[in-house]
């Protein structure tokens, strides 16, 4: 049986799950904090509650799907094996519409994450994303049968006071950054919470991992919206996003700083293929030369529509092998 693991955010990417492009605007998501979203997203959602994006704007839906096809082609050009989740079934869509929470199948980063040889299903705070693990699960089940991994799931969140209960535990892949035996996990009140982080610490502590909680600005959804490791000792970072300062373990790293506003547009949410190649959005014309100064090749794509929905290159991918 093959061994598979993720040892860092910039170790050579060899196998990855790339998301689909499916979304239905929620009708009933009362209490959900969407302050992290851009005005463009808010304008798109207005008066479209209960509708699939394909119904709202067929051209945008087609362009969104093309973004993923372009991303897959780029990944495969670098020898990365790409898996795609299945599409949502008619029953899953009907359930989302009937309950008013909508549905999503658009970011593979958050429903699960990989640390070392652990493949872990997390818990998502937004009600319309709670079932997003289901299209991914066939990949994870087959992967766990053919590779030496430990596949398990976090306890389901307590919703005894309603779907938008804040009890949790919540733990989302966008908050989890791997750096060898150090695991940084963000929490801002929008996604992962301390209960989820504490559960993860108990799970992996005996394997020598140190979980480092990172308190984030309340308008930052995930840690990867504020921090990206390019290679050992170098990061793109939004200093304003860290309410307690940048973690001590990263204090000596060189920084390519971005503003809180730039972070909102997902400027830190690129994807290293390895320490020599980094993928980011072609719109980030000021960031690209700053990365290239360090001898890193920058590959660019147009990912504008994915960013409208609150995620970019890292959000739409989840590594299965980085070593």
C-alpha positions in Angstrom: 0.0 0.0 0.0 1.3 3.5 -0.9 2.0 6.0 1.8 0.6 9.5 1.4 1.1 12.6 3.5 1.3 16.3 3.6 4.4 17.7 5.3 4.1 21.4 4.5 2.2 24.0 2.5 5.1 24.3 0.0 6.4 20.7 -0.3 6.0 19.5 -3.9 2.3 19.0 -4.6 1.7 15.6 -6.1 -2.0 14.9 -5.7 -4.9 17.3 -5.1 -8.7 17.6 -5.0 -10.0 20.5 -7.2 -13.5 21.7 -6.4 -16.5 21.9 -8.7 -18.5 25.1 -9.4 -22.0 24.7 -7.9 -23.9 27.2 -5.6 -27.4 28.0 -4.6 -28.0 31.3 -2.7 -29.4 30.6 0.7 -32.9 31.8 1.6 -32.6 31.2 5.3 -29.1 31.9 6.7 -30.2 34.2 9.5 -27.4 35.0 11.9 -24.6 34.1 9.5 -21.9 36.7 9.5 -21.0 37.6 5.8 -19.0 40.7 6.6 -15.9 39.1 5.0 -17.5 39.1 1.6 -16.9 41.8 -1.0 -19.6 44.3 -2.2 -19.5 42.4 -5.5 -20.7 39.3 -3.8 -23.4 41.1 -1.9 -24.7 42.6 -5.1 -24.8 39.2 -6.8 -26.7 37.6 -3.9 -29.3 40.4 -3.7 -32.8 39.2 -4.7 -31.4 35.8 -5.8 -32.2 33.9 -2.7 -33.1 30.2 -3.4 -31.6 30.3 -7.0 -28.7 28.4 -8.4 -26.0 30.7 -10.0 -26.7 28.9 -13.3 -30.3 30.3 -13.2 -29.1 33.7 -12.2 -26.3 34.1 -14.8 -25.6 31.3 -17.2 -22.6 33.1 -18.7 -21.0 33.6 -15.2 -21.6 29.9 -14.4 -19.9 28.9 -17.6 -16.9 31.2 -16.9 -16.7 29.8 -13.4 -16.5 26.3 -14.6 -13.8 27.4 -17.1 -11.7 28.7 -14.3 -11.6 25.2 -12.8 -10.8 23.6 -16.1 -7.9 26.1 -16.6 -6.7 25.4 -13.1 -6.8 21.6 -13.7 -4.8 22.0 -16.9 -2.1 24.0 -15.1 -1.8 21.6 -12.3 -1.6 18.6 -14.6 1.1 20.4 -16.7 3.2 20.3 -13.6 2.6 16.6 -13.1 0.0 16.9 -10.3 -2.7 14.2 -10.1 -6.1 16.0 -10.0 -9.3 14.5 -8.5 -12.7 16.2 -8.9 -15.6 15.8 -6.5 -18.8 14.4 -8.0 -21.6 16.9 -8.8 -24.5 17.3 -6.5 -27.5 15.0 -6.9 -31.0 16.2 -7.6 -31.9 15.0 -4.1 -29.1 17.1 -2.5 -30.2 20.2 -4.4 -33.8 19.7 -3.4 -32.9 19.3 0.2 -31.0 22.5 0.2 -33.8 24.4 -1.4 -36.5 22.9 0.7 -34.7 23.8 4.0 -33.8 27.2 2.7 -30.1 26.9 3.4 -29.2 26.5 -0.2 -26.2 24.3 -1.3 -22.6 24.6 -2.3 -20.0 22.4 -3.9 -17.3 25.0 -4.7 -14.4 24.9 -2.2 -12.7 21.6 -1.5 -10.3 23.2 1.0 -12.6 23.5 3.9 -14.7 20.3 4.3 -11.6 18.2 4.9 -7.9 18.7 5.4 -4.7 16.7 5.4 -2.0 16.8 8.1 0.9 14.3 7.7 -0.9 11.0 7.1 -4.2 12.2 8.7 -7.1 12.9 6.4 -9.7 14.6 8.5 -13.3 15.7 7.8 -14.0 19.0 9.5 -17.1 20.8 10.4 -18.3 24.0 8.6 -19.9 26.8 10.4 -22.2 28.0 7.6 -25.3 25.9 7.3 -25.4 25.9 3.5 -21.9 24.3 3.5 -22.5 21.5 6.0 -23.2 18.9 3.3 -20.3 19.9 1.2 -18.2 16.9 2.3 -20.6 14.5 0.6 -19.4 15.0 -3.0 -15.8 14.7 -1.7 -16.3 11.5 0.4 -16.1 9.0 -2.5 -12.6 10.3 -3.2 -11.5 10.1 0.4 -12.9 6.6 0.9 -11.1 5.3 -2.1 -7.9 7.2 -1.2 -7.9 5.8 2.3 -8.3 2.2 1.0 -5.4 2.5 -1.3 -3.0 4.6 0.7 -1.5 4.5 4.2 -3.6 7.3 5.8 -5.7 7.7 8.9 -9.2 8.8 7.8 -11.5 10.2 10.4 -14.0 12.9 11.1 -14.5 15.6 13.7 -17.5 15.3 16.0 -20.6 16.9 14.4 -21.4 20.4 15.7 -24.1 21.0 18.3 -27.1 22.5 16.6 -29.5 22.1 19.5 -30.2 25.8 19.5 -30.5 26.0 15.7 -28.5 25.7 12.5 -26.5 28.8 13.3 -25.5 27.7 16.7 -22.0 28.9 17.7 -21.2 25.9 19.9 -19.4 23.7 17.4 -16.9 22.2 17.4 -15.9 23.9 14.1 -12.7 23.1 12.3 -12.3 24.2 8.6 -9.5 23.4 6.2 -8.9 27.0 5.2 -7.8 27.7 8.8 -5.2 24.9 8.9 -1.7 25.5 7.7 0.9 22.8 7.9 4.6 23.5 8.6 6.2 20.2 9.5 5.2 19.3 13.0 3.8 22.8 13.6 0.1 23.2 12.7 -1.3 26.8 12.6 -5.0 27.0 13.0 -6.9 30.3 12.7 -10.1 31.4 14.4 -11.9 34.7 13.8 -15.5 33.8 14.8 -16.5 33.1 11.2 -15.2 29.6 10.8 -13.1 27.4 13.1 -13.5 27.9 16.9 -11.4 27.0 19.9 -13.4 23.8 20.6 -12.5 22.6 17.1 -8.9 23.6 17.6 -8.7 21.8 21.0 -10.2 18.7 19.5 -7.5 18.7 16.7 -4.8 19.1 19.3 -6.0 16.1 21.3 -6.2 14.1 18.1 -2.6 14.6 16.8 -0.6 15.5 19.9 0.6 12.0 20.4 2.1 12.0 16.9 4.4 14.9 17.9 2.4 17.8 16.4 2.0 21.2 18.0 -1.2 23.0 17.2 -0.8 26.8 17.4 -4.1 28.7 17.6 -4.1 32.0 15.7 -6.6 34.7 16.6 -7.7 36.6 13.5 -9.5 39.9 12.7 -13.2 39.4 12.7 -13.5 40.1 9.0 -11.0 37.4 8.0 -12.8 34.2 7.1 -9.8 31.8 7.3 -6.1 31.8 8.1 -5.3 31.3 4.5 -7.0 34.6 3.7 -4.2 36.3 5.7 -1.2 34.1 5.4 0.6 32.1 2.6 3.8 30.2 3.0 5.8 30.5 -0.2 8.9 28.5 0.9 10.9 28.0 4.1 11.4 31.5 5.7 9.2 33.5 3.2 5.5 34.3 3.5 2.8 36.6 2.1 1.1 38.0 5.1 -1.5 40.6 6.2 -0.1 41.8 9.5 -3.4 43.7 10.4 -5.2 40.3 10.4 -3.3 39.0 13.5 -4.9 40.3 16.6 -2.1 39.0 18.8 0.7 39.6 16.3 2.2 37.2 13.9 2.9 33.9 15.6 6.3 33.7 17.3 7.3 30.7 15.3 7.1 32.9 12.1 8.6 36.1 13.6 11.9 35.7 11.7 10.4 34.9 8.4 10.7 37.4 5.5 7.4 39.1 4.7 5.6 40.2 1.6 3.0 42.3 3.3 -0.5 43.0 2.0 -3.3 45.2 3.4 -6.5 44.1 5.1 -8.4 45.3 2.0 -6.1 43.3 -0.3 -6.6 40.2 2.0 -10.4 40.6 1.5 -9.8 40.2 -2.3 -7.8 36.9 -1.5 -4.4 38.2 -2.3 -2.8 35.7 0.1 -4.8 32.8 -1.2 -2.4 31.6 -3.8 -1.1 28.0 -4.1 2.5 26.9 -4.0 3.2 24.0 -6.3 6.6 23.7 -4.6 9.2 26.2 -3.4 10.0 27.3 -6.9 6.5 27.8 -8.4 3.5 29.7 -7.1 0.0 30.2 -8.6 -1.9 33.5 -8.1 -4.5 35.6 -9.8 -3.4 37.6 -12.9 -5.2 40.6 -11.3 -2.5 40.9 -8.6 -0.1 42.9 -10.7 1.7 44.5 -7.7 2.1 41.2 -5.8 3.5 39.2 -8.7 6.9 41.0 -9.1 7.3 41.0 -5.3 7.2 37.2 -5.4 9.5 37.0 -8.4 12.2 39.0 -6.5 12.8 35.8 -4.5 13.5 33.7 -7.6 10.0 32.1 -7.5 8.2 31.5 -10.8 4.7 32.8 -10.8 1.9 31.2 -12.8 -1.2 33.2 -13.2 -4.9 32.5 -14.1 -8.0 34.6 -14.1 -9.9 33.4 -10.9 -12.2 36.4 -10.6 -15.5 34.5 -10.2 -14.1 32.1 -7.6 -12.9 35.2 -5.6 -16.4 36.7 -5.8 -17.6 33.7 -3.8 -15.0 34.2 -1.1 -12.2 31.9 -2.1 -9.3 31.5 -4.6 -6.6 29.0 -5.5 -6.0 27.5 -2.1 -9.7 27.5 -1.3 -10.6 25.5 -4.4 -7.9 22.8 -3.7 -7.0 20.4 -1.0 -3.8 18.5 -1.0 -3.6 14.7 -0.7 0.1 14.5 -1.2 2.8 17.1 -0.5 6.2 15.6 0.2 
